[in-house]
Amino acid sequence: MDVLAYLIPISLFLGAIGLAGFFWTLRHRQYEDPDGDAQRILSDEWDEHPKP
């Protein structure tokens, strides 16, 4: 049972890192245009300078 003293804080820490990463992607607008991304990945055209 002593292993739970290590595993619970480690799992909470990793969960917090995952949540922070998710909020970082939201702040940097990674999910703005999912339909456009789905169409761009299927096209054969190559864009040298993608829009930010």
C-alpha positions in Angstrom: 0.0 0.0 0.0 3.0 2.3 0.3 3.2 2.4 -3.5 0.0 4.4 -3.5 1.7 7.2 -1.7 3.9 7.5 -4.9 1.4 6.7 -7.6 -1.4 9.1 -6.6 0.8 12.3 -6.6 2.5 11.1 -9.8 -0.8 10.5 -11.5 -2.2 13.9 -10.4 1.0 15.6 -11.6 0.8 13.9 -15.0 -2.9 14.8 -15.3 -2.1 18.4 -14.5 0.5 18.5 -17.2 -2.0 17.1 -19.7 -4.6 19.7 -18.7 -2.0 22.5 -18.9 -1.0 21.2 -22.4 -4.7 21.2 -23.5 -5.2 24.8 -22.3 -2.0 25.8 -24.0 -3.3 24.4 -27.3 -6.6 26.3 -26.8 -4.8 29.5 -26.1 -2.7 29.1 -29.3 -5.8 28.5 -31.4 -4.9 25.0 -32.5 -8.6 24.0 -32.9 -9.9 26.9 -34.9 -10.5 25.3 -38.3 -10.8 21.5 -38.1 -12.8 21.2 -41.3 -10.2 23.2 -43.3 -7.4 21.1 -41.9 -9.3 17.9 -42.9 -9.6 19.2 -46.5 -6.0 20.5 -46.7 -4.5 17.1 -45.7 -6.3 15.5 -48.7 -5.3 18.0 -51.3 -2.3 17.6 -53.5 -1.3 21.2 -53.5 1.8 22.2 -51.5 1.7 25.5 -49.7 5.2 26.9 -49.1 4.0 29.6 -46.7 1.0 28.5 -44.7 -1.2 31.2 -43.0 -0.5 31.7 -39.3 
